[in-house]
């Protein structure tokens, strides 16, 4: 998973035709660490998305703009639009994440 470090990079990535999945996280977040432990096989299975991660503490204005209230959250973008949002409360298990992604295909 590649890291987004600037707002310009984020805006460029989400504006394309390809579906982009962005995981919002923070270094202090235990649920984010737990997700990292199970996400790799999911990334391989759902490789139709370009996967990125964004530290919400480093780019809080983006998290605010897209209503990321809890972390980790998974958001899917295409052509500059937010298509889907898996809120942190529903992103705690591999099953919750795969059900969300399966519904986006």
N, C-alpha and C positions, 0 to 999 in steps of 0.2 A: 504494500500500500504506500503510495507516494504522499508526501506531506505538502500541504498548501501553506505557504509562509507569508503571502501578501494578499491584500484585497484585489489587486490588479490580476494576479495569477488566478484567484478564485473566479473572478468575473469572466476572464477569458475561457477558463475550463468549462464553466456551466453554460456558455453561450453557443456551444457547438451542437451539431446534429446527434452526436453520440450521447447516450444516457450516461450520466456521471453520478456515482454514489459518493457522498461525502459523509464520513464519520466525524461527528463533533465529539471531542474528548477534552480532558484536562489531566495533567500529570498527577494530581492529587486524588483522582477519582478511582476508588476500588472497583466499581462496576466496569470501568473502562479497561482496567488491567485484566479483569475476568474475561471480558469480551475478546481481548487480544489472544487469550489462551485457546479460544475455539473458532476464531474467525477465518484462519487460513484455508481450511477445506471448503468453507462456504464461498470464499473469494474464488477459488478454483472452479467450483461448480457453477457459480453465477458470473462467469467471465464475459458476459455480454455487456456488463457495466465496466466503466473505467473507475477504479477504486482509489479514493483519496481520503486523507484525514486532515483535520483542521483543529488546532488547539484553540478552544473557545476563549481561553484567558488571554491569548495573544491577539486574537481578532474578534473582540466582543461585539463590535458593530455589526459584523456579519451574523453572528448568533442572534443578536437582537432583531435584526431585519427579518430573519426567517423563523422567528418565534421558537428558538431552541431554548427551552426553559430548563431542561434536565439533560444530563449526559450519562452514558453515551446516547446520542441520537443519530439515526441514519436518515439522510435526506437524499432524494433522487432528483436530479435536475436534467433538463434538456431544453435547448434553444432559449436559455435564460429564464426558464420557468421552473418553479418547484412543482414536481409531479406527485411526490409522496413523502411522508414523514413518519418514521417509526420513533415514537417518543421513548424516552429512557425507561419509563415504567414497564414498557412492553418489549424491551430489548435486553433482557437479562439471561435468556437461554438460547442455545443454538436453534431449537425448534421455533421460538418466536421470531428469530431473524429469518430463518428459511421460509416460514409461512408468509412473512411480509414480502420477501423477494419473489416468491412464487406468484403472489397476487399481482405483481407488477409486470409480469411478462405478457 
